[in-house]
Amino acid sequence: MAFSRRRKEPLPKVETKVWACTSDDCNGWMRESLSFKEEPKCPLCKSSMKQEIRTITELE
């Protein structure tokens, strides 16, 4: 008997606060709730980051 680990329904998307890289050449971002610093630097390019709201998949 075979079974699939694939979800039957899509995961819900929610508005989430994130930190987004300010560099035009970088697409880095992270969830605010997973950041350990009050004003983090981009982990990819070390540029400053700004707060945004994005609609992304909810973490379980």
PDB file of N, H, CA, C and O in Angstrom:
ATOM      1  N   MET A   1       0.843  -1.185   0.000  1.00  0.00           N
ATOM      2  CA  MET A   1       0.000   0.000   0.000  1.00  0.00           C
ATOM      3  C   MET A   1       0.882   1.239   0.000  1.00  0.00           C
ATOM      4  O   MET A   1       1.742   1.379   0.869  1.00  0.00           O
ATOM      5  N   ALA A   2       0.692   2.119  -0.932  1.00  0.00           N
ATOM      6  H   ALA A   2      -0.007   2.005  -1.638  1.00  0.00           H
ATOM      7  CA  ALA A   2       1.470   3.357  -1.021  1.00  0.00           C
ATOM      8  C   ALA A   2       0.670   4.500  -0.405  1.00  0.00           C
ATOM      9  O   ALA A   2      -0.560   4.521  -0.447  1.00  0.00           O
ATOM     10  N   PHE A   3       1.394   5.429   0.155  1.00  0.00           N
ATOM     11  H   PHE A   3       2.393   5.412   0.189  1.00  0.00           H
ATOM     12  CA  PHE A   3       0.729   6.608   0.691  1.00  0.00           C
ATOM     13  C   PHE A   3       1.557   7.837   0.339  1.00  0.00           C
ATOM     14  O   PHE A   3       2.752   7.738   0.058  1.00  0.00           O
ATOM     15  N   SER A   4       0.918   8.970   0.358  1.00  0.00           N
ATOM     16  H   SER A   4      -0.053   9.050   0.587  1.00  0.00           H
ATOM     17  CA  SER A   4       1.583  10.218  -0.003  1.00  0.00           C
ATOM     18  C   SER A   4       1.674  11.122   1.221  1.00  0.00           C
ATOM     19  O   SER A   4       0.740  11.202   2.018  1.00  0.00           O
ATOM     20  N   ARG A   5       2.794  11.790   1.359  1.00  0.00           N
ATOM     21  H   ARG A   5       3.554  11.724   0.712  1.00  0.00           H
ATOM     22  CA  ARG A   5       2.962  12.745   2.450  1.00  0.00           C
ATOM     23  C   ARG A   5       2.466  14.120   2.032  1.00  0.00           C
ATOM     24  O   ARG A   5       2.479  15.058   2.829  1.00  0.00           O
ATOM     25  N   ARG A   6       2.032  14.242   0.789  1.00  0.00           N
ATOM     26  H   ARG A   6       2.022  13.480   0.142  1.00  0.00           H
ATOM     27  CA  ARG A   6       1.551  15.522   0.273  1.00  0.00           C
ATOM     28  C   ARG A   6       0.257  15.913   0.973  1.00  0.00           C
ATOM     29  O   ARG A   6      -0.615  15.079   1.215  1.00  0.00           O
ATOM     30  N   ARG A   7       0.153  17.173   1.286  1.00  0.00           N
ATOM     31  H   ARG A   7       0.861  17.851   1.089  1.00  0.00           H
ATOM     32  CA  ARG A   7      -1.069  17.686   1.926  1.00  0.00           C
ATOM     33  C   ARG A   7      -2.227  17.680   0.944  1.00  0.00           C
ATOM     34  O   ARG A   7      -2.048  17.915  -0.250  1.00  0.00           O
ATOM     35  N   LYS A   8      -3.380  17.416   1.447  1.00  0.00           N
ATOM     36  H   LYS A   8      -3.526  17.225   2.418  1.00  0.00           H
ATOM     37  CA  LYS A   8      -4.586  17.423   0.623  1.00  0.00           C
ATOM     38  C   LYS A   8      -5.055  18.858   0.351  1.00  0.00           C
ATOM     39  O   LYS A   8      -5.606  19.146  -0.712  1.00  0.00           O
ATOM     40  N   GLU A   9      -4.830  19.758   1.325  1.00  0.00           N
ATOM     41  H   GLU A   9      -4.382  19.524   2.188  1.00  0.00           H
ATOM     42  CA  GLU A   9      -5.261  21.138   1.179  1.00  0.00           C
ATOM     43  C   GLU A   9      -4.052  22.062   1.352  1.00  0.00           C
ATOM     44  O   GLU A   9      -3.110  21.714   2.063  1.00  0.00           O
ATOM     45  N   PRO A  10      -4.069  23.215   0.721  1.00  0.00           N
ATOM     46  CA  PRO A  10      -2.932  24.131   0.850  1.00  0.00           C
ATOM     47  C   PRO A  10      -2.845  24.726   2.253  1.00  0.00           C
ATOM     48  O   PRO A  10      -3.854  24.875   2.941  1.00  0.00           O
ATOM     49  N   LEU A  11      -1.628  25.062   2.664  1.00  0.00           N
ATOM     50  H   LEU A  11      -0.808  24.941   2.105  1.00  0.00           H
ATOM     51  CA  LEU A  11      -1.439  25.692   3.964  1.00  0.00           C
ATOM     52  C   LEU A  11      -2.008  27.100   3.927  1.00  0.00           C
ATOM     53  O   LEU A  11      -1.930  27.772   2.899  1.00  0.00           O
ATOM     54  N   PRO A  12      -2.586  27.561   5.050  1.00  0.00           N
ATOM     55  CA  PRO A  12      -3.163  28.911   5.068  1.00  0.00           C
ATOM     56  C   PRO A  12      -2.073  29.976   5.005  1.00  0.00           C
ATOM     57  O   PRO A  12      -0.972  29.784   5.522  1.00  0.00           O
ATOM     58  N   LYS A  13      -2.391  31.093   4.370  1.00  0.00           N
ATOM     59  H   LYS A  13      -3.285  31.249   3.951  1.00  0.00           H
ATOM     60  CA  LYS A  13      -1.474  32.233   4.295  1.00  0.00           C
ATOM     61  C   LYS A  13      -2.000  33.314   5.227  1.00  0.00           C
ATOM     62  O   LYS A  13      -3.207  33.541   5.317  1.00  0.00           O
ATOM     63  N   VAL A  14      -1.077  33.979   5.922  1.00  0.00           N
ATOM     64  H   VAL A  14      -0.097  33.795   5.849  1.00  0.00           H
ATOM     65  CA  VAL A  14      -1.452  35.023   6.873  1.00  0.00           C
ATOM     66  C   VAL A  14      -0.542  36.234   6.684  1.00  0.00           C
ATOM     67  O   VAL A  14       0.585  36.104   6.206  1.00  0.00           O
ATOM     68  N   GLU A  15      -1.034  37.400   7.060  1.00  0.00           N
ATOM     69  H   GLU A  15      -1.949  37.506   7.449  1.00  0.00           H
ATOM     70  CA  GLU A  15      -0.203  38.595   7.053  1.00  0.00           C
ATOM     71  C   GLU A  15       0.790  38.479   8.199  1.00  0.00           C
ATOM     72  O   GLU A  15       0.402  38.243   9.343  1.00  0.00           O
ATOM     73  N   THR A  16       2.067  38.645   7.892  1.00  0.00           N
ATOM     74  H   THR A  16       2.383  38.838   6.962  1.00  0.00           H
ATOM     75  CA  THR A  16       3.134  38.414   8.857  1.00  0.00           C
ATOM     76  C   THR A  16       4.135  39.563   8.791  1.00  0.00           C
ATOM     77  O   THR A  16       4.487  40.023   7.705  1.00  0.00           O
ATOM     78  N   LYS A  17       4.596  40.029   9.964  1.00  0.00           N
ATOM     79  H   LYS A  17       4.310  39.655  10.847  1.00  0.00           H
ATOM     80  CA  LYS A  17       5.643  41.040  10.010  1.00  0.00           C
ATOM     81  C   LYS A  17       6.969  40.381   9.662  1.00  0.00           C
ATOM     82  O   LYS A  17       7.319  39.335  10.211  1.00  0.00           O
ATOM     83  N   VAL A  18       7.707  41.006   8.739  1.00  0.00           N
ATOM     84  H   VAL A  18       7.423  41.855   8.293  1.00  0.00           H
ATOM     85  CA  VAL A  18       9.007  40.491   8.324  1.00  0.00           C
ATOM     86  C   VAL A  18      10.015  41.641   8.281  1.00  0.00           C
ATOM     87  O   VAL A  18       9.649  42.816   8.228  1.00  0.00           O
ATOM     88  N   TRP A  19      11.283  41.268   8.304  1.00  0.00           N
ATOM     89  H   TRP A  19      11.581  40.314   8.347  1.00  0.00           H
ATOM     90  CA  TRP A  19      12.378  42.189   8.013  1.00  0.00           C
ATOM     91  C   TRP A  19      12.790  41.920   6.578  1.00  0.00           C
ATOM     92  O   TRP A  19      13.048  40.770   6.223  1.00  0.00           O
ATOM     93  N   ALA A  20      12.862  42.966   5.730  1.00  0.00           N
ATOM     94  H   ALA A  20      12.653  43.900   6.019  1.00  0.00           H
ATOM     95  CA  ALA A  20      13.241  42.819   4.332  1.00  0.00           C
ATOM     96  C   ALA A  20      14.510  43.624   4.070  1.00  0.00           C
ATOM     97  O   ALA A  20      14.669  44.731   4.584  1.00  0.00           O
ATOM     98  N   CYS A  21      15.403  43.064   3.272  1.00  0.00           N
ATOM     99  H   CYS A  21      15.274  42.164   2.855  1.00  0.00           H
ATOM    100  CA  CYS A  21      16.658  43.724   2.927  1.00  0.00           C
ATOM    101  C   CYS A  21      16.370  44.990   2.132  1.00  0.00           C
ATOM    102  O   CYS A  21      15.475  45.007   1.288  1.00  0.00           O
ATOM    103  N   THR A  22      17.132  46.059   2.401  1.00  0.00           N
ATOM    104  H   THR A  22      17.860  46.046   3.087  1.00  0.00           H
ATOM    105  CA  THR A  22      16.945  47.322   1.698  1.00  0.00           C
ATOM    106  C   THR A  22      17.758  47.411   0.408  1.00  0.00           C
ATOM    107  O   THR A  22      17.576  48.347  -0.370  1.00  0.00           O
ATOM    108  N   SER A  23      18.640  46.461   0.176  1.00  0.00           N
ATOM    109  H   SER A  23      18.788  45.700   0.808  1.00  0.00           H
ATOM    110  CA  SER A  23      19.465  46.470  -1.035  1.00  0.00           C
ATOM    111  C   SER A  23      18.646  46.044  -2.250  1.00  0.00           C
ATOM    112  O   SER A  23      17.914  45.056  -2.198  1.00  0.00           O
ATOM    113  N   ASP A  24      18.774  46.795  -3.343  1.00  0.00           N
ATOM    114  H   ASP A  24      19.369  47.598  -3.385  1.00  0.00           H
ATOM    115  CA  ASP A  24      18.051  46.466  -4.577  1.00  0.00           C
ATOM    116  C   ASP A  24      18.554  45.167  -5.207  1.00  0.00           C
ATOM    117  O   ASP A  24      17.834  44.529  -5.974  1.00  0.00           O
ATOM    118  N   ASP A  25      19.780  44.777  -4.885  1.00  0.00           N
ATOM    119  H   ASP A  25      20.365  45.295  -4.262  1.00  0.00           H
ATOM    120  CA  ASP A  25      20.382  43.586  -5.477  1.00  0.00           C
ATOM    121  C   ASP A  25      20.139  42.311  -4.655  1.00  0.00           C
ATOM    122  O   ASP A  25      20.600  41.235  -5.036  1.00  0.00           O
ATOM    123  N   CYS A  26      19.426  42.424  -3.548  1.00  0.00           N
ATOM    124  H   CYS A  26      19.051  43.298  -3.239  1.00  0.00           H
ATOM    125  CA  CYS A  26      19.242  41.280  -2.643  1.00  0.00           C
ATOM    126  C   CYS A  26      17.755  41.058  -2.380  1.00  0.00           C
ATOM    127  O   CYS A  26      16.993  42.017  -2.251  1.00  0.00           O
ATOM    128  N   ASN A  27      17.347  39.803  -2.302  1.00  0.00           N
ATOM    129  H   ASN A  27      17.965  39.024  -2.407  1.00  0.00           H
ATOM    130  CA  ASN A  27      15.949  39.452  -2.001  1.00  0.00           C
ATOM    131  C   ASN A  27      15.791  38.903  -0.593  1.00  0.00           C
ATOM    132  O   ASN A  27      14.784  38.264  -0.290  1.00  0.00           O
ATOM    133  N   GLY A  28      16.772  39.141   0.271  1.00  0.00           N
ATOM    134  H   GLY A  28      17.591  39.660   0.025  1.00  0.00           H
ATOM    135  CA  GLY A  28      16.741  38.576   1.619  1.00  0.00           C
ATOM    136  C   GLY A  28      15.606  39.122   2.471  1.00  0.00           C
ATOM    137  O   GLY A  28      15.268  40.303   2.398  1.00  0.00           O
ATOM    138  N   TRP A  29      15.025  38.244   3.277  1.00  0.00           N
ATOM    139  H   TRP A  29      15.300  37.284   3.336  1.00  0.00           H
ATOM    140  CA  TRP A  29      14.017  38.637   4.258  1.00  0.00           C
ATOM    141  C   TRP A  29      13.931  37.562   5.320  1.00  0.00           C
ATOM    142  O   TRP A  29      14.373  36.434   5.103  1.00  0.00           O
ATOM    143  N   MET A  30      13.360  37.906   6.477  1.00  0.00           N
ATOM    144  H   MET A  30      13.001  38.822   6.653  1.00  0.00           H
ATOM    145  CA  MET A  30      13.146  36.938   7.553  1.00  0.00           C
ATOM    146  C   MET A  30      11.920  37.350   8.364  1.00  0.00           C
ATOM    147  O   MET A  30      11.577  38.528   8.462  1.00  0.00           O
ATOM    148  N   ARG A  31      11.282  36.353   8.934  1.00  0.00           N
ATOM    149  H   ARG A  31      11.560  35.396   8.855  1.00  0.00           H
ATOM    150  CA  ARG A  31      10.134  36.633   9.798  1.00  0.00           C
ATOM    151  C   ARG A  31      10.615  37.391  11.031  1.00  0.00           C
ATOM    152  O   ARG A  31      11.658  37.069  11.599  1.00  0.00           O
ATOM    153  N   GLU A  32       9.848  38.401  11.440  1.00  0.00           N
ATOM    154  H   GLU A  32       9.000  38.663  10.978  1.00  0.00           H
ATOM    155  CA  GLU A  32      10.208  39.178  12.621  1.00  0.00           C
ATOM    156  C   GLU A  32      10.289  38.279  13.851  1.00  0.00           C
ATOM    157  O   GLU A  32      11.161  38.467  14.698  1.00  0.00           O
ATOM    158  N   SER A  33       9.402  37.320  13.953  1.00  0.00           N
ATOM    159  H   SER A  33       8.693  37.168  13.264  1.00  0.00           H
ATOM    160  CA  SER A  33       9.359  36.443  15.122  1.00  0.00           C
ATOM    161  C   SER A  33      10.570  35.515  15.216  1.00  0.00           C
ATOM    162  O   SER A  33      10.824  34.938  16.274  1.00  0.00           O
ATOM    163  N   LEU A  34      11.323  35.366  14.114  1.00  0.00           N
ATOM    164  H   LEU A  34      11.117  35.835  13.256  1.00  0.00           H
ATOM    165  CA  LEU A  34      12.504  34.504  14.126  1.00  0.00           C
ATOM    166  C   LEU A  34      13.810  35.301  14.163  1.00  0.00           C
ATOM    167  O   LEU A  34      14.894  34.730  14.051  1.00  0.00           O
ATOM    168  N   SER A  35      13.702  36.611  14.320  1.00  0.00           N
ATOM    169  H   SER A  35      12.821  37.075  14.411  1.00  0.00           H
ATOM    170  CA  SER A  35      14.879  37.471  14.409  1.00  0.00           C
ATOM    171  C   SER A  35      15.272  37.637  15.870  1.00  0.00           C
ATOM    172  O   SER A  35      14.411  37.792  16.736  1.00  0.00           O
ATOM    173  N   PHE A  36      16.574  37.604  16.143  1.00  0.00           N
ATOM    174  H   PHE A  36      17.274  37.478  15.440  1.00  0.00           H
ATOM    175  CA  PHE A  36      17.051  37.733  17.511  1.00  0.00           C
ATOM    176  C   PHE A  36      17.516  39.144  17.842  1.00  0.00           C
ATOM    177  O   PHE A  36      17.807  39.442  19.000  1.00  0.00           O
ATOM    178  N   LYS A  37      17.591  40.017  16.837  1.00  0.00           N
ATOM    179  H   LYS A  37      17.354  39.775  15.896  1.00  0.00           H
ATOM    180  CA  LYS A  37      18.058  41.385  17.050  1.00  0.00           C
ATOM    181  C   LYS A  37      16.932  42.367  16.828  1.00  0.00           C
ATOM    182  O   LYS A  37      15.993  42.100  16.078  1.00  0.00           O
ATOM    183  N   GLU A  38      17.035  43.522  17.497  1.00  0.00           N
ATOM    184  H   GLU A  38      17.797  43.739  18.107  1.00  0.00           H
ATOM    185  CA  GLU A  38      16.000  44.528  17.350  1.00  0.00           C
ATOM    186  C   GLU A  38      16.022  45.160  15.958  1.00  0.00           C
ATOM    187  O   GLU A  38      14.968  45.463  15.400  1.00  0.00           O
ATOM    188  N   GLU A  39      17.218  45.361  15.394  1.00  0.00           N
ATOM    189  H   GLU A  39      18.074  45.115  15.848  1.00  0.00           H
ATOM    190  CA  GLU A  39      17.378  45.845  14.027  1.00  0.00           C
ATOM    191  C   GLU A  39      18.440  44.993  13.337  1.00  0.00           C
ATOM    192  O   GLU A  39      19.617  45.353  13.326  1.00  0.00           O
ATOM    193  N   PRO A  40      18.026  43.863  12.761  1.00  0.00           N
ATOM    194  CA  PRO A  40      19.003  42.929  12.175  1.00  0.00           C
ATOM    195  C   PRO A  40      19.625  43.443  10.883  1.00  0.00           C
ATOM    196  O   PRO A  40      19.070  44.317  10.217  1.00  0.00           O
ATOM    197  N   LYS A  41      20.769  42.895  10.544  1.00  0.00           N
ATOM    198  H   LYS A  41      21.220  42.186  11.086  1.00  0.00           H
ATOM    199  CA  LYS A  41      21.410  43.099   9.244  1.00  0.00           C
ATOM    200  C   LYS A  41      21.037  41.898   8.383  1.00  0.00           C
ATOM    201  O   LYS A  41      20.791  40.808   8.900  1.00  0.00           O
ATOM    202  N   CYS A  42      20.996  42.100   7.081  1.00  0.00           N
ATOM    203  H   CYS A  42      21.196  42.986   6.661  1.00  0.00           H
ATOM    204  CA  CYS A  42      20.655  41.015   6.162  1.00  0.00           C
ATOM    205  C   CYS A  42      21.691  39.898   6.291  1.00  0.00           C
ATOM    206  O   CYS A  42      22.889  40.161   6.196  1.00  0.00           O
ATOM    207  N   PRO A  43      21.254  38.668   6.503  1.00  0.00           N
ATOM    208  CA  PRO A  43      22.198  37.555   6.630  1.00  0.00           C
ATOM    209  C   PRO A  43      22.893  37.208   5.307  1.00  0.00           C
ATOM    210  O   PRO A  43      23.908  36.511   5.307  1.00  0.00           O
ATOM    211  N   LEU A  44      22.356  37.686   4.189  1.00  0.00           N
ATOM    212  H   LEU A  44      21.531  38.252   4.188  1.00  0.00           H
ATOM    213  CA  LEU A  44      22.938  37.375   2.890  1.00  0.00           C
ATOM    214  C   LEU A  44      23.976  38.404   2.443  1.00  0.00           C
ATOM    215  O   LEU A  44      25.047  38.035   1.962  1.00  0.00           O
ATOM    216  N   CYS A  45      23.660  39.704   2.601  1.00  0.00           N
ATOM    217  H   CYS A  45      22.790  40.004   2.992  1.00  0.00           H
ATOM    218  CA  CYS A  45      24.555  40.743   2.081  1.00  0.00           C
ATOM    219  C   CYS A  45      25.005  41.749   3.129  1.00  0.00           C
ATOM    220  O   CYS A  45      25.805  42.636   2.830  1.00  0.00           O
ATOM    221  N   LYS A  46      24.504  41.625   4.350  1.00  0.00           N
ATOM    222  H   LYS A  46      23.855  40.905   4.593  1.00  0.00           H
ATOM    223  CA  LYS A  46      24.864  42.492   5.485  1.00  0.00           C
ATOM    224  C   LYS A  46      24.338  43.927   5.357  1.00  0.00           C
ATOM    225  O   LYS A  46      24.808  44.803   6.082  1.00  0.00           O
ATOM    226  N   SER A  47      23.391  44.195   4.469  1.00  0.00           N
ATOM    227  H   SER A  47      23.009  43.483   3.880  1.00  0.00           H
ATOM    228  CA  SER A  47      22.764  45.516   4.367  1.00  0.00           C
ATOM    229  C   SER A  47      21.758  45.690   5.497  1.00  0.00           C
ATOM    230  O   SER A  47      21.409  44.728   6.182  1.00  0.00           O
ATOM    231  N   SER A  48      21.294  46.923   5.688  1.00  0.00           N
ATOM    232  H   SER A  48      21.577  47.704   5.132  1.00  0.00           H
ATOM    233  CA  SER A  48      20.263  47.158   6.694  1.00  0.00           C
ATOM    234  C   SER A  48      18.941  46.552   6.212  1.00  0.00           C
ATOM    235  O   SER A  48      18.773  46.240   5.033  1.00  0.00           O
ATOM    236  N   MET A  49      18.022  46.397   7.144  1.00  0.00           N
ATOM    237  H   MET A  49      18.158  46.651   8.102  1.00  0.00           H
ATOM    238  CA  MET A  49      16.726  45.804   6.826  1.00  0.00           C
ATOM    239  C   MET A  49      15.616  46.716   7.313  1.00  0.00           C
ATOM    240  O   MET A  49      15.812  47.489   8.250  1.00  0.00           O
ATOM    241  N   LYS A  50      14.447  46.630   6.682  1.00  0.00           N
ATOM    242  H   LYS A  50      14.288  46.002   5.920  1.00  0.00           H
ATOM    243  CA  LYS A  50      13.290  47.417   7.106  1.00  0.00           C
ATOM    244  C   LYS A  50      12.113  46.471   7.355  1.00  0.00           C
ATOM    245  O   LYS A  50      12.045  45.377   6.793  1.00  0.00           O
ATOM    246  N   GLN A  51      11.194  46.915   8.204  1.00  0.00           N
ATOM    247  H   GLN A  51      11.250  47.803   8.661  1.00  0.00           H
ATOM    248  CA  GLN A  51      10.026  46.090   8.502  1.00  0.00           C
ATOM    249  C   GLN A  51       8.977  46.227   7.407  1.00  0.00           C
ATOM    250  O   GLN A  51       8.755  47.311   6.868  1.00  0.00           O
ATOM    251  N   GLU A  52       8.337  45.104   7.092  1.00  0.00           N
ATOM    252  H   GLU A  52       8.517  44.224   7.530  1.00  0.00           H
ATOM    253  CA  GLU A  52       7.251  45.041   6.112  1.00  0.00           C
ATOM    254  C   GLU A  52       6.213  44.050   6.598  1.00  0.00           C
ATOM    255  O   GLU A  52       6.453  43.284   7.531  1.00  0.00           O
ATOM    256  N   ILE A  53       5.072  44.073   5.962  1.00  0.00           N
ATOM    257  H   ILE A  53       4.876  44.696   5.204  1.00  0.00           H
ATOM    258  CA  ILE A  53       4.025  43.065   6.164  1.00  0.00           C
ATOM    259  C   ILE A  53       3.926  42.280   4.867  1.00  0.00           C
ATOM    260  O   ILE A  53       3.754  42.869   3.800  1.00  0.00           O
ATOM    261  N   ARG A  54       4.033  40.950   4.945  1.00  0.00           N
ATOM    262  H   ARG A  54       4.173  40.472   5.812  1.00  0.00           H
ATOM    263  CA  ARG A  54       3.892  40.089   3.772  1.00  0.00           C
ATOM    264  C   ARG A  54       2.843  39.030   4.060  1.00  0.00           C
ATOM    265  O   ARG A  54       2.651  38.624   5.206  1.00  0.00           O
ATOM    266  N   THR A  55       2.169  38.588   3.014  1.00  0.00           N
ATOM    267  H   THR A  55       2.324  38.918   2.083  1.00  0.00           H
ATOM    268  CA  THR A  55       1.228  37.481   3.135  1.00  0.00           C
ATOM    269  C   THR A  55       1.984  36.219   2.752  1.00  0.00           C
ATOM    270  O   THR A  55       2.274  35.977   1.581  1.00  0.00           O
ATOM    271  N   ILE A  56       2.295  35.419   3.770  1.00  0.00           N
ATOM    272  H   ILE A  56       2.059  35.616   4.722  1.00  0.00           H
ATOM    273  CA  ILE A  56       3.103  34.214   3.569  1.00  0.00           C
ATOM    274  C   ILE A  56       2.469  33.031   4.285  1.00  0.00           C
ATOM    275  O   ILE A  56       1.551  33.195   5.088  1.00  0.00           O
ATOM    276  N   THR A  57       2.962  31.850   3.988  1.00  0.00           N
ATOM    277  H   THR A  57       3.708  31.716   3.335  1.00  0.00           H
ATOM    278  CA  THR A  57       2.439  30.627   4.581  1.00  0.00           C
ATOM    279  C   THR A  57       2.644  30.644   6.095  1.00  0.00           C
ATOM    280  O   THR A  57       3.717  30.992   6.586  1.00  0.00           O
ATOM    281  N   GLU A  58       1.616  30.269   6.806  1.00  0.00           N
ATOM    282  H   GLU A  58       0.744  29.986   6.407  1.00  0.00           H
ATOM    283  CA  GLU A  58       1.657  30.228   8.267  1.00  0.00           C
ATOM    284  C   GLU A  58       2.544  29.063   8.726  1.00  0.00           C
ATOM    285  O   GLU A  58       2.486  27.968   8.166  1.00  0.00           O
ATOM    286  N   LEU A  59       3.362  29.313   9.749  1.00  0.00           N
ATOM    287  H   LEU A  59       3.409  30.202  10.204  1.00  0.00           H
ATOM    288  CA  LEU A  59       4.164  28.240  10.333  1.00  0.00           C
ATOM    289  C   LEU A  59       3.283  27.420  11.258  1.00  0.00           C
ATOM    290  O   LEU A  59       2.426  27.961  11.957  1.00  0.00           O
ATOM    291  N   GLU A  60       3.497  26.126  11.258  1.00  0.00           N
ATOM    292  H   GLU A  60       4.193  25.687  10.691  1.00  0.00           H
ATOM    293  CA  GLU A  60       2.701  25.251  12.133  1.00  0.00           C
ATOM    294  C   GLU A  60       3.341  25.124  13.485  1.00  0.00           C
ATOM    295  O   GLU A  60       2.816  24.428  14.354  1.00  0.00           O
TER     296      GLU A  60
END
